[in-house]
Amino acid sequence: MNPSRLGIALIVSGPSGAGKSTVCKRLRQRRPGLEFSVSCTTREPRKGEIDGKDYHFIDRAEFQRRVENGEFLEHADVHGNFYGTLKSEIIGRVEAGKDVLLDIDVQGVLQVRESSKNNSLLGKCSECVFLAAPSFEELERRLRSRGTEKEESIRKRLDNAKSELAHWRDYDYLIINKDVEQAVKDMENLIEMLHNSTKRLEDAGFFQPLKKSLK
């Protein structure tokens, strides 16, 4: 009989251009049982993005209302737009033993880290992964190759990336995204390893038969 297990809240973040969205998308395709936490944002949808699937697209007034109601696990102003993770996207799922993938910014991870100090459930379930490009030059190349932003926006993202990179030691794990396929494999291997962690096991009586046999 297997013991009951809390789910993993796998939090992935890193600077713009590191490839978070691509890696997370392919990881979800490879692991259909990995649920995705849909964040709220006040930014406009990009081409092909679907409300409720990629993000919950809401206006600033609605975002502020949710902040005041304490609905967010974390929230931040990123590049002039607000982003936030709803508690309802995480808590019930991990309590039911489901694994949840979160794609959030560095500011958000620091907030979750702080919150987990006073929240035992969050402390047990959250695992933070910093995804980085192999070099700052490659990061800049990726941002420019998108062809979707003006120079001012690119420079702002690069400036933010410099400060975000300084926080990599605040994470549990570091994955370098030199090759997308390898980065996804690294993420899969990490999930398999985390499933063997004892900190999320809930059945205190699981080892009772073993204890009796040792008497």
C-alpha positions as CSV (number, residue, x, y, z in Angstrom):
1,M,0.0,0.0,0.0
2,N,1.4,3.4,-1.0
3,P,1.2,6.3,1.4
4,S,-0.9,9.3,0.5
5,R,1.2,12.1,-1.0
6,L,0.8,15.9,-1.3
7,G,1.3,17.2,-4.8
8,I,4.2,19.2,-6.0
9,A,3.9,22.9,-6.8
10,L,6.7,23.1,-9.3
11,I,7.6,26.8,-9.7
12,V,9.6,27.7,-12.8
13,S,11.0,31.2,-13.3
14,G,13.9,33.1,-14.8
15,P,14.6,36.2,-16.9
16,S,12.8,37.0,-20.1
17,G,14.4,35.0,-23.0
18,A,15.4,32.0,-20.8
19,G,12.7,30.0,-22.6
20,K,10.2,29.4,-19.7
21,S,7.1,29.3,-21.8
22,T,8.5,26.9,-24.4
23,V,10.0,24.5,-21.9
24,C,6.8,24.5,-19.7
25,K,4.6,24.0,-22.8
26,R,6.6,20.9,-23.9
27,L,6.8,19.6,-20.4
28,R,3.0,19.7,-20.1
29,Q,2.8,17.9,-23.5
30,R,5.1,15.1,-22.3
31,R,3.3,14.9,-18.9
32,P,-0.4,15.2,-19.3
33,G,-1.0,14.7,-15.6
34,L,1.0,17.8,-14.7
35,E,-1.7,20.5,-14.2
36,F,-1.0,24.1,-15.0
37,S,-1.6,27.1,-12.8
38,V,-3.2,29.8,-15.0
39,S,-1.9,33.2,-13.8
40,C,-3.9,36.5,-13.9
41,T,-2.4,39.4,-15.9
42,T,-3.4,42.9,-16.9
43,R,-1.4,42.8,-20.1
44,E,-3.1,42.4,-23.5
45,P,-3.2,38.9,-25.0
46,R,-0.5,38.1,-27.5
47,K,-1.4,36.5,-30.8
48,G,-2.7,33.0,-30.3
49,E,-3.2,33.3,-26.5
50,I,-6.5,32.1,-25.1
51,D,-8.2,33.6,-22.0
52,G,-8.5,31.1,-19.2
53,K,-5.9,28.8,-20.9
54,D,-2.7,30.8,-21.2
55,Y,-3.7,33.6,-18.7
56,H,-6.8,35.0,-17.0
57,F,-6.8,38.4,-18.8
58,I,-8.3,41.0,-16.4
59,D,-8.2,44.8,-16.1
60,R,-6.4,46.7,-13.4
61,A,-9.5,47.3,-11.4
62,E,-10.4,43.6,-11.2
63,F,-6.8,42.8,-10.3
64,Q,-6.7,45.3,-7.5
65,R,-10.1,43.9,-6.2
66,R,-8.6,40.4,-6.0
67,V,-5.5,41.7,-4.2
68,E,-7.6,43.4,-1.6
69,N,-9.6,40.2,-1.1
70,G,-6.4,38.2,-0.5
71,E,-7.0,35.9,-3.4
72,F,-3.4,35.9,-4.7
73,L,-0.6,33.6,-3.5
74,E,1.8,36.1,-5.1
75,H,1.5,39.1,-7.4
76,A,3.9,41.7,-8.9
77,D,4.3,44.5,-11.4
78,V,6.4,43.1,-14.3
79,H,7.4,45.4,-17.1
80,G,4.5,47.7,-16.4
81,N,1.8,45.0,-16.2
82,F,0.4,43.1,-13.1
83,Y,0.7,39.4,-12.8
84,G,-0.5,37.1,-10.0
85,T,-1.1,33.5,-9.0
86,L,-4.5,32.7,-7.5
87,K,-4.5,30.6,-4.3
88,S,-7.4,28.7,-5.8
89,E,-5.1,27.4,-8.6
90,I,-2.8,25.7,-6.2
91,I,-4.0,24.8,-2.7
92,G,-6.8,22.4,-3.5
93,R,-4.8,20.6,-6.2
94,V,-1.7,19.8,-4.1
95,E,-3.9,18.8,-1.2
96,A,-5.5,16.2,-3.5
97,G,-2.0,14.9,-4.5
98,K,-1.9,16.6,-7.9
99,D,1.3,18.1,-9.3
100,V,0.9,21.7,-10.5
101,L,3.3,23.7,-12.7
102,L,3.7,27.4,-12.1
103,D,5.4,29.8,-14.6
104,I,6.0,33.0,-12.7
105,D,8.5,35.8,-12.4
106,V,11.4,36.1,-10.0
107,Q,9.5,38.7,-7.8
108,G,6.7,36.2,-7.4
109,V,9.1,33.4,-6.4
110,L,10.6,35.5,-3.7
111,Q,7.1,36.2,-2.4
112,V,6.3,32.5,-2.3
113,R,9.5,31.8,-0.5
114,E,8.6,34.3,2.2
115,S,5.1,33.0,2.5
116,S,6.2,29.4,2.8
117,K,8.1,30.3,6.0
118,N,4.7,30.7,7.7
119,N,2.7,28.2,5.7
120,S,3.6,24.5,6.3
121,L,1.6,23.2,3.3
122,L,3.3,25.7,0.9
123,G,6.7,24.9,2.5
124,K,6.2,21.1,1.9
125,C,4.8,21.4,-1.7
126,S,6.7,24.2,-3.4
127,E,9.9,23.4,-5.4
128,C,11.5,26.4,-7.2
129,V,13.5,26.0,-10.4
130,F,15.5,28.8,-12.0
131,L,15.7,28.4,-15.7
132,A,18.5,30.3,-17.4
133,A,20.0,30.8,-20.9
134,P,23.6,29.6,-21.3
135,S,24.9,33.2,-21.4
136,F,23.6,36.8,-21.3
137,E,24.5,37.2,-24.9
138,E,22.3,34.3,-25.8
139,L,19.5,35.8,-23.7
140,E,19.7,39.0,-25.6
141,R,19.8,37.2,-29.0
142,R,16.6,35.3,-28.1
143,L,14.8,38.5,-27.0
144,R,15.7,40.3,-30.2
145,S,14.8,37.3,-32.4
146,R,11.2,37.4,-31.2
147,G,10.6,40.5,-33.3
148,T,7.6,41.5,-31.2
149,E,9.0,44.4,-29.1
150,K,10.5,47.8,-29.6
151,E,14.1,48.6,-28.6
152,E,13.0,50.4,-25.4
153,S,11.1,47.3,-24.2
154,I,14.0,45.0,-25.0
155,R,16.5,47.2,-23.1
156,K,14.1,47.2,-20.1
157,R,13.9,43.4,-20.1
158,L,17.7,43.1,-20.4
159,D,18.2,45.5,-17.4
160,N,15.7,43.5,-15.4
161,A,17.4,40.3,-16.4
162,K,20.7,41.4,-14.8
163,S,19.0,41.9,-11.4
164,E,16.9,38.7,-11.7
165,L,20.0,36.6,-12.5
166,A,21.5,37.6,-9.2
167,H,18.7,35.7,-7.4
168,W,19.5,32.2,-8.8
169,R,20.8,31.0,-5.4
170,D,17.4,31.7,-3.9
171,Y,16.0,28.7,-5.8
172,D,16.2,25.0,-5.1
173,Y,17.3,23.9,-8.5
174,L,19.1,25.5,-11.6
175,I,18.5,24.3,-15.1
176,I,20.4,25.8,-18.1
177,N,18.3,25.9,-21.2
178,K,21.0,25.5,-23.9
179,D,18.8,23.0,-25.7
180,V,15.0,22.9,-25.2
181,E,14.7,19.1,-25.5
182,Q,17.5,18.6,-22.9
183,A,16.0,21.2,-20.6
184,V,12.6,19.4,-20.8
185,K,14.3,16.1,-20.0
186,D,16.1,17.7,-17.0
187,M,12.7,18.9,-15.8
188,E,11.2,15.4,-16.1
189,N,14.1,13.8,-14.3
190,L,13.6,16.4,-11.5
191,I,9.9,15.6,-11.1
192,E,10.7,11.9,-10.9
193,M,13.2,12.6,-8.2
194,L,10.8,14.8,-6.3
195,H,8.2,12.1,-6.2
196,N,10.6,10.1,-4.0
197,S,10.8,12.9,-1.5
198,T,9.5,12.1,2.0
199,K,8.5,15.6,3.0
200,R,5.1,15.4,1.2
201,L,4.1,11.9,2.5
202,E,1.0,12.2,4.6
203,D,0.3,8.6,5.9
204,A,2.0,8.5,9.3
205,G,1.0,4.9,9.7
206,F,2.6,3.7,6.6
207,F,5.7,2.2,8.3
208,Q,3.8,0.6,11.3
209,P,4.0,-2.9,9.8
210,L,7.8,-2.5,9.3
211,K,8.2,-1.3,12.9
212,K,6.4,-4.3,14.2
213,S,8.5,-6.7,12.2
214,L,11.7,-5.1,13.6
215,K,10.7,-5.8,17.3
